[in-house]
Amino acid sequence: MSPTPPNPRAQLRWRAQVVRPPTARRRPRVLDARHLLTMVETPATSKLLPVSIVAGPDARTLVQVVLSRREKCRFGLLASGNADASDFPANHDQLLVEHLAAASGGGYDPGQIKAQISAFAEKGLVDHLIIECDSKTHPIALASLFLPDGAAGREFATVARLSSILLAIEAKALLNSIVKGNDEPNVTSSCILADQIECADTVVLNGNPAESDFKAARAVVSALTPSTRIMPRSLETTLPSPLDGERSFDFEAAFAGAGWRTLMETEPGVRNGDEGVTMFVYRARRPFHPEKFWNLIQEPFAGVFRAKGFFWLASRMDMVGGLNIAGAECHYSPAGQWWAAINSDDAEIPDRLKNEWAQPFGDRRQAISFMGIDLNAPELSARLDACLLSESEMKAGEPSWAMLPDPFPAWSARTHDHECDDHDCCHH
């Protein structure tokens, strides 16, 4: 039986947690899906309804800004929390507001949310729909509603499409949560915040572009998601419209474009970004001694604001370990099985893994991207190297590795704690 982690920071926390939205009090201007279905139908537009997901600590503020600058656009809002008339500009008296549908057991109900979106779209009541994502939810969980999923998914794709995922945050709040590892209001988890930034195609950064905090935050965002559009918002600048109904969200680019993934595709070596940002990928073809690696990750890595990737424990030859670090948080969990552990003659090795394949252990390896400020990459690599099995331990063979002390919680091959649904998309 695995021992209890010695401190809260090291405890295993699942991103696929049940999210319970706050209880919403109905207001005269807050309409539910039943009201929408009974309203007088207007001429339907020929285009699919564009839908934007807005996340981050400043999500509601960004919605207010958008509404104040797009007076001629009819907006709908699926709010994650209480919505009141006073929350929105007076010139949007006809704004249609609905609360994200809650499931009976807590969390959000995907089927009901699709029905809500369809109600907006089919009646032609709005020109653009905004979904407000709370701080506990990964935007991809909502974005996945727009992926084809059987007949129902294909039917839904004929009425609405995902236009963009936006993340709104103050520059100082981003630095405080992700770089300094401090608690920040409206940030439930620095790891979730980092995940939200990595999947966004637009980040609205609030702050003075001339100040050092803004420049540092911009450099951090660029490291987390190199291809994302960064839009400054401040008293000194005029925010261009962050919503573009003609855009379509690129799921493939979102999954492949996260900084930690793109870093793994680059040539080995340390890369330097703006404002002292340092990035590198730790790689090794030996397994970690489970107890040594466990002990290493009990304390934050000096200078590291983001680390994500896959690790291989000598005591768990079949299972891929997933590491997710942001700020002062460290999450570790199973991320599927190594391809080399699939004992089937029909198993096909993906082309992307052929260059990673090495006998006798196949695709088993260490591959973790690290990002930090003025990071000492050689020193950190040396500490990780010290966790690898020694020459004598390697010679002892797999039967002896299974007997090594292993403090990590028990994993199951059926448990897949990742923002994807299958092994292949994890890019092990």
C-alpha angles and dihedrals in degrees: 000000000000116000121243111264109259096232137028092244091065098046118117111253121184121223089207089073124145108261116206113202117218116266108267124218112215116242129190091256096043108094127190128212092264090059091049092052092055098045122109109275119242126203108289118237120237092234129078113257108263112228126194126194114213118197139165136072091293096045095117091046091052090050089053091050092049092050093049092055102040101057095154095052118089107226133195122197130202099196125203093209142016114327121199134176090247090061093070139054116276091237090069099065090139095051110135112226127186132169119240108263114259124217119237091246094045132272124065127315110228094196093051092046089054088051090051092051092046091051091056092045102043095049093048090228097142139030096212131017123210122201115200112215117205125226093259097055130080107228089225088067088064095035090056088069086076095055117100108262111172124301094321092053093049090049091050089051089064094065107036141017134194110252103180149333114230129191119200122193143144114256092232092049091052092051092044094052105035105026103030096031095225128144112266128191113255092015108109095179133004089214092054089046091052090048090050092052092047094056097042119102091199128037117192106203116197116212145073108299090213094059124093094235091057093048091049093047091049090052091050092050090048089054094047094048114008098187098046120117109242116205120188119219120193144124087266095055137051111232112228114223106286091196119078114177091198093062123092123205113248107219095184092052091047094054096041098036101065110120095239091055097045089048089060090055094056129087116279117270142076116300123203123210133181124301094021096303110159126191136183141150121239111216133178137159096213126082123250120250097244097222094046093049091045090054092048096056095049089087129046118263108247111254095001117128097168136023126165136159145085133305137192122221118202090222093054107050096167102044130079114221117218119209121198119178128169126157108327095337125101121186125181127181145145115287102187131280132308112254088234088062093060103097098196127119088214094056110115120208110228114243091241090061098050092083089049095050115109130165137274095019102034113206096350108125147121114266116164126156116217128196126182148140112273087342119193097224098179092052093048092046090052091053090051092046088056088062094058121099114272124239092262092048091050091052091050089069138216098304090062092044090060088061095055116117107265118189095178117112117261115277130207126209087226093058113088111176099186140106091253136067105230143035097250096062092055089076094217 
